[in-house]
C-alpha cells in the first residue's frame, strides 16, 4: 500500500498500513489542534455515579439513573453505563440494575 500524507495546521503525518505516523511538528501558529483565527472553548462537566434498578429492563434502569440524577443536578448531558447486572429468583430475572456515570454541565458553562 502506498503511503498517504496528511497535513493539518502544520503537522505532517504519513499513513501506511493503517497507521498515521508523526513526522514533523507544528508551525509557530499554535498547537496542532488549534484553528487559526478561531478561539477554542472547552466546557467543564462533572461526573457522578448513580446506581439504579428497574423490574422491566436495562434500558428502563438506565432511564431511572438519569431521572434520579436530574432530580439533584441540572444540565445532564450524557450517561455511560459502567456495569449491568440482574437479580434472579427461581430461574427468572426479577430486577435489572445499572451502575451509571452521569455527566452534567456545571453552571455558567456553555455546551461548546
C-alpha positions in Angstrom: 0.0 0.0 0.0 1.5 3.4 -0.9 2.0 6.0 1.8 -0.5 8.8 2.2 0.4 12.2 3.6 -2.0 14.3 5.8 -1.2 17.8 6.8 -3.3 19.6 9.4 -2.2 23.0 10.7 1.5 22.5 10.3 1.7 18.8 11.3 2.5 16.3 8.6 1.7 12.6 9.2 2.4 9.7 6.9 -0.2 7.0 6.6 0.9 3.5 5.7 -0.5 0.1 6.6 -3.4 1.6 8.7 -1.4 3.9 11.0 -0.6 7.6 11.0 3.0 8.3 12.0 4.0 11.7 13.3 6.8 13.1 11.0 7.0 16.8 11.6 5.9 19.3 14.3 3.5 22.2 14.3 4.4 25.6 13.0 4.7 28.7 15.2 1.0 29.4 14.5 -0.1 27.4 17.6 -0.7 23.9 18.8 -1.7 21.3 16.3 -5.3 21.2 17.4 -5.8 24.9 17.1 -7.5 26.5 14.1 -6.0 29.9 13.1 -8.4 32.8 13.8 -10.8 30.7 15.9 -10.8 30.7 19.7 -11.1 27.2 21.2 -13.5 26.9 24.1 -14.0 23.9 26.4 -16.9 23.2 28.7 -16.4 21.8 32.1 -18.5 18.8 33.0 -18.8 16.9 36.3 -19.4 13.1 36.5 -21.4 11.4 39.2 -22.0 7.7 39.7 -25.6 6.6 40.1 -27.0 3.1 41.0 -30.5 2.4 39.6 -32.8 -0.5 39.0 -35.9 -1.5 37.2 -38.2 -4.5 37.1 -38.7 -4.0 33.3 -35.4 -3.8 31.5 -31.8 -2.4 31.5 -33.0 0.5 29.3 -35.5 1.4 32.0 -32.9 1.1 34.7 -30.6 3.5 32.7 -33.5 5.9 32.3 -34.1 5.7 36.1 -30.5 6.6 36.7 -30.9 9.7 34.5 -34.2 10.6 36.2 -32.6 10.2 39.7 -29.6 12.4 38.7 -31.8 15.0 37.1 -33.7 15.4 40.4 -30.5 16.5 42.1 -28.5 18.3 39.3 -29.2 20.4 36.3 -27.9 20.2 32.7 -27.4 16.4 32.5 -25.6 15.8 29.1 -24.8 12.1 28.9 -24.9 8.7 30.7 -22.3 5.9 30.5 -23.4 2.5 31.7 -20.4 1.2 33.6 -22.0 -2.1 34.8 -25.2 -4.1 34.3 -26.4 -6.9 36.5 -29.7 -8.6 37.2 -31.2 -10.3 40.3 -32.6 -13.8 39.6 -35.2 -15.8 41.6 -36.5 -19.2 40.6 -34.7 -19.0 37.2 -36.3 -15.7 36.3 -34.9 -12.2 36.3 -36.7 -10.1 38.9 -34.8 -6.8 38.6 -32.3 -5.1 36.3 -29.6 -3.0 37.8 -27.1 -0.5 36.3 -24.1 1.4 37.7 -24.2 4.6 35.6 -21.8 7.5 35.2 -23.9 10.6 34.5 -22.2 13.8 33.3 -23.6 17.3 33.6 -22.6 20.7 32.6 -21.6 23.0 35.5 -23.4 26.3 36.0 -22.2 29.2 33.9 -20.8 26.9 31.2 -21.9 26.6 27.6 -22.0 23.4 25.7 -19.2 24.4 23.3 
